[in-house]
Amino acid sequence: MALQNTIALIFFVMMMVLSGVCLGDVFKVGDYDGWTSRGLVDYNKWASTKEFHVGDTLIFAYNSQFHNLMQVTKQDFESCNTTAAIAVYTSGSDTITLKRPDHYYFLCGAPGHCQAGQKLDIKVTLPIPQSSLASPNPAPQGSLPSDSHPSSTPSSAPTIYFSKLGLAVTTLVLCLLSAVF
């Protein structure tokens, strides 16, 4: 019986991973240029071309000898105050998962970097099921609407879909039933 339960649990975990239930989009902040103060990226413009949802992940890639990453309050963000951070990251490759709908404020704590524009304000919302996004005039397959910017799309990481959530719940029920019988 214990072996059946173990197999059922392993099967369920594999199905959840394969169906992408817990995954959102992954965004490398600043795209190719990353998290830098060299004036290569307008982070407000970068963020304005994207929609951030609960479950999405931000990757901040930077040279940790010259930069860091601080999550701060709105007040500290606006004034570039680095003395009262909510969290400080220094690895040079920091991954932040957006766990709730809210505004998130990030900046570099190195002297002068925030003032030079190395700061990011993003608004995170709940994901919208794709089935509720009906388009009255869908674009033909393979074409982009005229106002689309392919470089503004998130990476090809899996996105949460409620149909996949249904698949995971169904899998869980089947696993539980197989463990009982």
Long-range contacts (C-beta under 8 A, 24 or more apart in sequence): 4-178, 4-179, 5-179, 8-175, 8-176, 8-178, 8-179, 9-175, 11-171, 11-175, 12-171, 12-172, 12-175, 15-167, 15-168, 15-171, 16-168, 16-171, 19-164, 19-167, 19-168, 19-171, 20-158, 20-159, 20-160, 20-161, 20-164, 21-160, 21-164, 21-165, 21-168, 22-55, 22-160, 23-55, 23-157, 23-158, 23-159, 23-160, 24-53, 24-54, 24-55, 24-56, 24-57, 24-97, 24-98, 24-127, 24-157, 24-159, 24-160, 25-53, 25-56, 25-57, 25-154, 25-155, 25-157, 25-159, 26-56, 26-57, 26-59, 26-154, 26-155, 26-157, 27-52, 27-56, 27-57, 27-58, 27-59, 27-154, 27-155, 28-59, 28-61, 28-155, 29-58, 29-59, 29-60, 29-61, 29-106, 29-120, 30-61, 31-151, 34-60, 34-61, 34-62, 35-60, 35-61, 35-62, 35-67, 35-69, 35-108, 35-118, 36-62, 36-67, 36-118, 37-66, 37-67, 37-108, 37-110, 37-112, 37-113, 37-116, 37-117, 37-118, 39-116, 39-117, 42-117, 43-117, 43-118, 43-119, 43-120, 44-120, 44-121, 46-120, 47-120, 47-121, 47-122, 49-149, 49-152, 50-152, 50-154, 51-125, 52-98, 52-122, 52-123, 52-124, 52-125, 53-98, 53-124, 53-125, 53-126, 53-127, 53-128, 53-160, 54-98, 54-99, 54-100, 54-101, 54-124, 54-125, 54-126, 54-127, 55-97, 55-98, 55-99, 55-127, 55-160, 56-97, 56-98, 56-124, 56-154, 57-95, 57-96, 57-97, 57-98, 57-157, 58-95, 58-96, 58-98, 58-122, 59-93, 59-94, 59-95, 60-89, 60-93, 60-94, 60-95, 60-96, 60-106, 61-92, 61-93, 62-92, 62-93, 62-108, 63-92, 64-90, 64-91, 64-92, 66-110, 67-92, 67-108, 67-110, 67-113, 67-118, 68-108, 68-109, 68-110, 69-94, 69-106, 69-107, 69-108, 69-109, 70-106, 70-107, 70-108, 70-109, 71-96, 71-104, 71-105, 71-106, 72-105, 72-106, 72-107, 73-105, 74-103, 74-105, 76-105, 76-107, 77-105, 77-106, 77-107, 77-119, 77-121, 80-107, 80-114, 80-115, 80-119, 82-107, 82-109, 82-114, 85-109, 98-122, 98-124, 100-124, 101-125, 101-126, 127-159, 127-160, 129-161, 129-162, 130-161, 130-162, 131-162, 131-163
